Amino acid sequence: MAAKDITLAPDFHQAVRGVLEDTSWAAGLSLAITDRQGVIARTTAGYADLAAKTPVQDNTLFEIGSISKGFTAALILQARDSGLLDLDEPVTRYLPWFEVQSRFAPITVRHLLNHTAGIIGGPEYTGESAFEVWALRDTEATTPPGTWHYYSNTGYKTLGLVLQAVSGLPYEQLLAERLLAPLGMTASDAAITHDTRRRLAVGYAPFYDDRAPRRGDGLAPANWLETATADGSIASTSSDMTAWIRLLLGDGGSPGDARLLQPHSLREMVTDCIEAEEPPYTYGLGMYVYERAGREYVAHTGGMVGYNSALVCDRERGLGAVVLANGSGAWSDVAHYAIDWVDAALSDGPSPALVLSESAIEEAPDKPSVIEEPPAQWAPFVGHYRGYNPWLSNIRVQCSDGRLWVWQGDYTTDLGEPLVPIADGTFRIGDDERSPERLTFDVVLDGKATRATLSGYPLYRTFTP
């Protein structure tokens, strides 16, 4: 049965454009909606390139970020079903050099898949996988594996290396040959390279990277990076991404009736869930699963440097939507609105309103309302530090309410995260005792620390306050 085309009405376009222009830090977006048979509606808004005034087209390419994690999970399940690996075996069976300081049981492949390994999130400071995963030996797993969901990009980078070890092929080749090509995603790239850049929308971010964004300051092109890591390396179009949605809405088959995922593996992706950091969200194997307005959804969002995205599937209604944008915004809410609007159109019901449940990006103070002089023992640490990492260009450490606080680049809240002194002389980031993130200071010259290292990523004191 062919998909039914839906004509998106002016109220739909107006609502989507309103989110883009009034509450986002993006220049443009591309949106597509699909049922189980094929694309039923699509639209674009805004610019792929602000300077050139180039509008977003249906074939404009965007980086999809962590939506890629579902693809990585599918590749792992393919390998499991082929007998190449076991989800419940320690990672060291496949990567003998993998090491994390831990007093707990070994970390398994499954723990990495559902972000319950207890390891750091990963500051993404190398642009590749091997060293960053090797460097986990300098960090500590702070919770027993399988007990607490803590999102880790480094964990998924490890999964990419596991796939390479058991298959003998580069991750990006596996992704292209075993998922993108069979799904018919011919416009998509499995690795983001300089050649990809020629077809990409320009990525954007708020003009200032070290203070609260203010709409009057405008946007600036985001820093560029190449990547082929398994935590997020796909560049795609919204139409191409609907092929992935149809796999999730179906039983794991491809357009050519090839079996890409066994039905039991697809079910495992969306039912082997643990409570995530923000209930009622749970996380399965590479996918979030949650309820909203009485309906269950399978979804994932993605964030790259200069790009943000959201993919949402309603398996009961057989509808899904994807929003790709060259900047941050409430794209999950737009995707939900698209599904509800099309569902209403198909049933001749009234059009829904677009409600922003996520906090739209608000203008916030440049700094906490009260900045204090720190105690003498903390005085060397206070200051502004910069590094050459497109993901996290700077942090600021200040004292307020008798505590040290760290602001990690976005400055969209009055206070950042508290720094809690721990016995080894370092600071834990956050009050939650389970947090594996650490901040250390060293090379004190003339009473000031010149280096701050955040979970393995070094930043250096800069001259700006």
C-alpha positions, 0 to 999 in steps of 0.5 A: 500500500502506498503512503498517503500524501498529506498537504500541510496547511498554513497553520502548520507552517506558521507554527513550525516557523514560529519555533524556528524564528522566535525560540531557537538558535538555528537558521533553518530546518527540514522536517519529514513525516512518514507512516509505515509505507513512506513519506507522507509530508515534508517541509523546510524553513529558513536558511542553510546558509545565512550569509548567502541567503541559501534556503533549506531544500529537501535535499539539504544535509544536516548532521544528526548527532546522537540519533546515530546511537540507534544505528550503532545499537542496531549494528551491535544487535546484528553482530550478536545475532550473527554470533560475533559477540554477546551483549552480556560479556565484558567489554575486555573480551573484545577490547583487551586493553579496555580499562576503567578504575573500578571496584565493581563487576566488569562493564559489559557491552549491554551496559554501554548500550543503555548508558549504565556503565557508570563511566564519564560522559566524555568531553569529546576532546580528541575527535576520534575514539581510540585514545579517548576510550583508552584514557578511561583508565585514568577515570573511575566508574562510580556506580555498579554497572547496570544500576544507574543511567548516565549518558556516555558518548565515550561508551558508544565510541567504545561500542564502535571499537568493539564492532571494528574488533569483531568484524575487522571493518571500520565502523563507518564502513559497517554503518554504510554497508549494513544499514544505510545502503540497505535502507536506501539512505543514498543521500546520507554519509556514514562519516562527516568529512570535508567532502560532506561539508560541501553538501551540509547546511552551515552549522550555527551557534549563538555569537558568544560562547562564554556568556548567556545567549541574547537574541540581539547578538545573533548567530555565528557559524559553528566550529567545524569538525570531522568525525567517524565515531559511533556516538554520532557520525551520520549526516543525512536529509530528513527524507532519508531519515524516514527510512530509519523511522520505518524500520523502527515502526515495522519489524526490522525489515528493509525496503527490499525485504532484507532482514536488517534486524530480527524482530526480537532484536528490534523489540529488545531495543525498545523494551530492555529499558532502564529509567533515564535521568529525567523520568518518565524517560527510559532508555533501551538499546540506543533509543529513548522510550517514554510516555507523553499525553498517554501515548508511548513513543520511541525517540532520540535527539541529537546534538552536534557542534552547530546542529540539533535534531529530533526523531520521534516514532509512535509505533501504535499509530504507525507514524514518525517524524524527524526534524533536522536543524542547523542550530538548537531548538525545541525540535522534539516538540516540533516532531510531536506536533507534526505527528499529532497534526498529521494524525488529526488530518488523517482522521478529519479531526481539529488541528492541535496546537504546538506546545513547547514542553521543553524549555525554549532557550531563554536569555539568562544573566551573564553570571550569578547574581552574587559572586564572592571572594573565595576562601584562600585554599580555593583562590587559585582555582577561580577564573576563566579557562579555554581549550581547543575543543569545539564541543566545550570551548571554555569553562568559568570557575567562580565562588558563590554561596560559599561554594565553587561552581563551574559553568561549562560554556552555555551559561544559560542558568544563573548557577552552573554545577557545584564543585564538591571537594573529594578526598583525593584533592580533586572536585566532583562536578555536581552534588550527586555522589554517583557522578563520575565527572571530575575537575582538577587544577594544577600548574599554579603560578603566581597564585593562579592555577593555569590548567583545569582538567575536566574528566581528561580534557585540559583547558588553560587559564585565559586573560578574559575574566 
